[in-house]
Amino acid sequence: MPASTKQNYRGVYHFSPQAKWMNDPNGMVYFEGEYHLFFQHHPDGMTMGAMHWGHAVSKDLVTWEELPIALFPDELGMIFSGSAVVDWNNTTGFFADKPGLVAIFTHHLDMPEGQPPVQRQSLAYSHDNGRTWTKYEGNPVLEDDAFIDFRDPKVFWNRETGKWVMIVACGQTVCLYHSPDLIHWTFASEFGKGIGSHDGVWECPDLFPLYVDGDTANIKWVMLVSIGADPAFAEGSRTQYFTGDFDGNVFTPDEDSRTIRWLDYGRDNYAGVSWSDVPEADGRRLFIGWMSNWMYAPQTPAEEFRGAMTLPRELYLESREGKILLVQKPAQELEAARIPVLSLKDVTVQEINASLAGLQLDAYGIAAKLPRGMSAGFKVRVGAGEETVTGIDAQTGELYVDRAASGQAGFHEHFPGRHSAALQAPGETNDLCIFVDRTSVEVFGNGGQAVITDLIFPKPESAGIAAFADHEETPFLSLEVYKLALPAAIGDDRQSEG
């Protein structure tokens, strides 16, 4: 099979497995110059099955090297989602000479027909930077018969209390535990009753502190909770967030959390969590999600592999119009993948489209600044009968992506459609940051205040670009278009135009 055909559904700058099925990101941790990305992986099928932990590493969050499978199923069950940390002070006793990695994951054991599965939390550790793993002989380290759904542990070291903290999904709530050594756990509290969305099972939680507006004296804690797909809701699986305070035992939500807030208003950013142990000198909270939706994930078009991750993103808390919002920005490392194509200032739609005419790109970025009150945007991956439309609707105050005519869409009734997010305008301008890849569009509005991530499946030849606006004589303040290519592979035929 020609290489170009094999790459039909593989993004140029998004991580995907070399073969077979992938879903949730797991065990994200930074250690000795490497970002580790483990992931839910079925190496023998194109849908979810006997789950393993796949493994990839990167030094720059852009170029990824897939390594051999890290964790395999055993007598305690399949290896479901979880996290990884650096045990800097050998609290576990696993590391005599130098710090090492500890994975905390869910063992999922299917039971005889008529009985619910058993989910328990277990450990594995690595002395060689995650290349090989030893499962703790005392597994599981945490179980609770009160919960049928008891999974996806996210663990971090709480410096204030001098203890490890685990947040774990428990059906329609999350539970918090603490431990001195990652092995012996004590229940601390439960959160989720009477707050947030309960449209599906709660999964893949995370909990971390962020400065508000960069003010080191103003700290709030952020809790992420993904919710699974329910056929009653056309949105499928998605991720909500809460803000509040955490005292080492109890998370107390603030008033803003009484309103349901979504991390992403597209359909394809799920189960995302943040990296552990990013150096203090860096200071960022880095995040990545699974770029799909349980509503249709097993049916998406695929060849040889199925599943990809979103762009890595930086998370911030910002005050906007009296509310504290979780803001996402593409990881700054992505700038190294840019190849400038076009840069314009104070240009009308006609002038822009004259410059875009003839451009054929399948992996690229667009950055545009618009006057406030101007409805405008771009049609991307344009071809015969195909286009994905993204822009700002000034009348409704929304950022949107319309993938109704984006390409293959008949595999699920709810895949086509228009997805929107309320856009807050802090000044006299609006900005659009659009990342287009072979099978995805990620749009960041007004500095990442509103974000939409959507899969698309256009034909390879649908590679045109066009701008549009409600007032064609009103100029765009600025426009940049750039190709995106892996730094190590610039010039490779995978990055070529057309």
N, C-alpha and C positions, 0 to 999 in steps of 0.2 A: 504494500500500500504506500503511495507517495507520501513523503513527509508532510506536505502541505495539507493533505487530507487528514492525517492523524492529528494535526494541530488545530483542526477546525473549531473545537470547543475549549481549547486550552488557552488561557489568558497569557499574554506576553509578560506581564509584570505582577500577576497574582499567583500565590502559591497554590499548587494542586498536586495530588499524589501522582507518582509515575504510572500507577495502575490501580484499578479497582476503586472501591467505595471509600469516601471520607466524609465525616461530619464534624462534630464539635472540636474546637481547639482545646487542648489539655496541657497541663504541666508547664505553662509558659514561665520560664525563669532565665535570668541573665547570670552567666558565670564564666569567669576567666575569658572575657572577650567574645563570648558567643551568646546570641539569643537562641534559646531552645524553644521549639514549637513541637509539642507532641499533639497527636490528634486521634480521634476515634477512627478506626480503620478496620475494614473487612477485606483482608488481602485475597480472599477467594471468591468475591462476588461484587456485583454492581449495585447492590442494595445492602441495607443494614443486615448483619448476620452475626457470626461469632466475632465479637469485638475485641480488637487489640489496641495497643497504643503504637501508632506510627510515630516517626521521629524525623524532624528536619532541623537544621541549624543555619544561622546566618550571622555574619559579622556586621551587616549594615542594614538589616530589615528589608532589603530589596532583593538581593540574590540569595536563594536558598539552596542548600544541599540536602537532599533526602538521604537519610541514614537507614541502616537495617532496623527492623521492627524492635521496639524497646521492651514491651510487655506482652506476654502471651496468656491466653486463658489457662486455667488450671483447675484443680479439684474444687476450688471455692467458687469458680464461675468465670464469666467473661470479665474483661477489664473495661469498665465504664469510665465516665469522665472523672476528672480530679485535677489536682494541682501539684506543683513541685516547688521546693524551697531549698536554699542553701543552709545547711546546719553549721553555721559559722563557729559555734562554741561547743560542738559535739554534745548537744543535749541528749541525743539518742544513744550515745555510746557506740555508734557505728563507725566512727572515724577517729583513729588514734593519732595520726600524724598531721593531717591537714583537713580543711573543710571539704565536704562533699555534698552531693545532691540527694534529697529525699523526695520521693513521689508519694502522694497521698491520693488514693483512688478508691472507687467503688467496685467491689466484687459483686457481680450480679449473677445469681444462680437460679436458673429455671427449675421449677419443681414439677412433679407429676400433674397431669391434667386435673383441673379443678382446684389447684392450690396456687396462691399468689407466689411470684418469685421472691427470693430473699436478697436483700441489698444490705451490704455491710462495708465498712471502711477499712482499708488495708494500707500497708506500707511496702515500699521497695526502696533500695538505696544503691548509689553508684559511687565507686571510687575513681572512675576514669572519665569524668566529664560527660556522663550520660551515655557512654557507648555500650556499656553492659550493666545489667541490673541484677540485684539479689533481692528476692522477696523475703520480708521479715518472717522468721519462723513462728512468731506468735500471732500471725494474722488470723482473724481480723482484729483490729484494735478498737473498733467501736461498732456496736450494733444496738438496735432499739426495736423491739418487737411491736411497739405501738404504731409504727409507720410502715405501710406497704411500700410507698415511695420514699426512699431514704438514700439520697445519692448526691453526687457532684460536689465533693468537699473542696472548698477553697481555704487555704491555710496561710496565715501570716504571723510574724513575730510582733507582739505588742510591746514596744520598748517601755511604755509607762508602767505596765503591770509585770514585766519580766516573764511573760508566758506566751505560748503559742495560742492562737485563736483559730477555731474552725467555724465556718459558716457552711451549712449543708441543707439541701432542699428536702422538705418533708411533706410532700403532697401539695397542700395549699398554703403552707407557711415555710419559713426557714428556722432552723435552730442554731444556736450558738453554743460552743463548747470551749473550754480552755484546758491547756495541758502544759506541764513543765518540760516534757520530753518527746512529744509527738506520739507517745505510746499509751499513756494513761490519761484518759479524757474525763472531764467533769462537766455536766450540763450546766449552762449558765442562764439561758433564756430562749424564748420563742417569739418570733415576730411575723406579722402578716394578717392576723385576724381583723377583719373590718376595715382594711385599708388596701389600696391598690387594685389592680385587675386580677380577677380570678376566672378569666375566660378559658383557662387551660391549666394543666398541672404546672406547678412552679419547678424550675430547673436552673442549674448552672448559676448560682449566686456568686457575688463578689462583694467585698466590703473594704473600703480604703479611704484615707483622709486626703483632702485637697484644700489648698488655700483659695479663699474667695477673692477674686480680682487680683491674685498674686500677693495678697496681704498676709505675711507670715503670722500676724497676730489674729487673723480671722480664719479659723479652720472649721470646716464641716466634713462630716463623713458621708460618703456616697455608697449606697447599696444598689447593686444591679441584680435584677431577677428576671430571667427569661421564662416565658409561659408557652407551653406546648400548643399545637394546633388543635382546634375543636371544629368539627364540620359545621357547627352552627354559626361560625364567624368567618367571614370571607377573608379576613386579614391573615389567618393562619398563625404560625408561631412568630413571636416578637419579644422584645426586651423592654422592660420598664425600669425606671430608676426612682430611688427615694434619696432625700437628703436629710441630715439630722445630726445627732450627737451620739457618741459611743463611749461608754465608761469602762470598757474592758469586759463587761458582762451583758449590758443591755443597750440595744439601739433604740433611741428615742427620735421618732420622725418629727420634722418641723412642719409648720402650717402649710408650706408650699407642697408638701408630700400628700396632702389630702386630695389634691387633684392628680389624676393619673397622668403620668408623663412618660413618653416613649423615647427611648434612646435614638431610634431611627424610624422614619415614617414611610420607608419603602417596605418591600416584602422580604428582603433577602439579607438580613443581618441578624443572625441568631446565635445564642449560646456563647456570646463573646465575653471574655474576661481579660484581666490585665496581667502584665508581666510582673513577676516577683523579683526582688533583689536588683532592680535597676539602681546603679550607683547614685549616692546622694549628690555627687558632683554633677550628674546629669539632671536629676530632679524631676523628670517627667513621669507621668502615669501613662504607660503605653498599653494599647488595647488592640485586639483583633477578634473578628467574629467569623462564623461559618456563613458563607455567602449562599444561602439557600433557605428553604422554608419547608417544614414538615408536611405542609398541605400538599405539596407536589414533588418533593425532593426525589423520590424513587422513580418518577416519570420524566424528569428533565432529559432532553436530548443528550446523548453521551456516546463517545467512542473510546474504549479502552479504560477510561477512568470516569468517575463521577464525583464532583465536589471540588470546591475552591474556597479559599479564605478571602475576606475583605482586604482592603488596604490596611496596613498598620496605621493606627491613629493615636494622637495625643489627646488626652482628656483634661479639661479645665472647668472650673466653676466661675461663672461671670454673672454679675448683676445686670439685668436688662429689664427696664420698665418696672422696677420695684420687685422683681422676682429673681431668685437665684437659679440659673440654668446650667445644665451640663452641656458643655460645648466640645465639639470634636473637630480636630484639625488633622489633615494628612501628616504623617510623620515627616519631619524635615529632611530625613535621609532620601526621600523620593526625589528631591531636587537634583540629585546626582544622575538620575535617569533621564533627565530632560534633554531634548535636542531641539533648539529653537526652530520654528517654522515660519512664524508670522508675528509681528508686533506693530500695533496700530494705535493711534490716539485720535480722539474727536472725529470719528468716522460714522457715516450713515450706514444703514442696512445695505443700500445698494453698493456702496464702496466696499463694505466688508465682503459681500457675496461675490463681487468681482475678484477680490483677492483669494477667496476660498474656491472659486471655480476651478475644477481640474484637480484639486487636492483629493487624494484617495488614501485614507488613513484608517487603520483598524485598532491602533493602540496609541492614545494621545490624551493630552490635557488641554482644557480651555480655561482661561481666566479672564473674566470680563467685569467691568465696572459700569453701572448704569445710573442715570439720574433717578432719584426717587420719584415714583409716580409713573414710571415708564414700564409698560408690559412688554417683555422681550425675552428672547431666549435663542435656543439652537435646536436644529434638527440634526441628529447624529446617526451614524451607520445608515445612511440614506442610499437606497437602491430602488430597483424596479418594484414598486408596491410596498416598500419597506422604509420605515423611519421610526426613530425614537425621539420624542419631543420633550425637551426640558427647558424650563424657564421660570420667570416670575410673573405672576398675575397681579398687577397693581390694584385692580378693582377689588379682589378678594383678600389681598395681602398674603398671598401664598406662594411658596416654592412648590414646583410640581414636576413629575415625570409621567409621561403618557407612553405606555408601551403597547397600546392596543394594536399597532401595526408594525411591531418591532421585528417580526420574523416568525419563526415557529412558535406557536402559542396554543395549539389545539390539544396539547396533552393534558390540560386541566382547565375547567370552565372558569376558574377565578384567576388564571394567570394574566390574561389581557386586562388592561384597565389603566386608570389614571390615579396616581398616588400623590397626595399633597401634604404640606406642613405649613403651619402658620409662621410667617416670616416677620420678625421684629426688625424695624429699621431704626438703628441708633442715630443716624445722621441724615444727610441730604442725598446719600447714594445707597445703592444696593450692589452687592457683589456676588458673582457666581463663580464657583470653582468646580469644574466638571472633569471627572476622570472616566475615560471611555476605554474599554478593553474589548477583546473579541466577543465576550459573552456577558458584559456587565457595564452598568453605568452607576457611578457614585457621584452625587451632587451635594456640595456644601454651600449653603447660603449664608451670607452676612457673617463671615468668619467662623462658620461651623455652628451657628445657633440652630439652624434647621438643616437636617441631613436626610437624604433619601438614597437608599441602595437598592438597585433592582437588577436582576438577571435579564438578559435579552439573548435571543438566538437568531440573529440575522444571517443571511447568506454571506459567504466570504467576500463576494463582490459588492455587497452593500457597504461602501466605504466613503460615501460622500458626506459633506458637511454644508449646512446653510444656516444663516441667521435670519431672524424675523423680529418685527416690532410693530406695536399698534400705531405709532407715529413714525413713519419712515423717514421723515425729515429731521427727527430728533437724534442727535449723534450718541453713539456709545462713547463713554468717556475714555475707555481703553479696552484693548483686546490683545490677548496673547494666545497663540496656539503653539504647542510643542509636542513632538513625538515623544513617546516613552519607550525606552529600551533598557534592558538589563545592562549595567555598566560594563560587565565583563564580556558582553556579547554585542556591543554596538558595532554595526556593520554586518552582523550575521543576517542571513537571508530571512530569518523569522521577523526581523525588524523592518524589512523593506516596505516601501509604499506599495499600495495596490494589492 
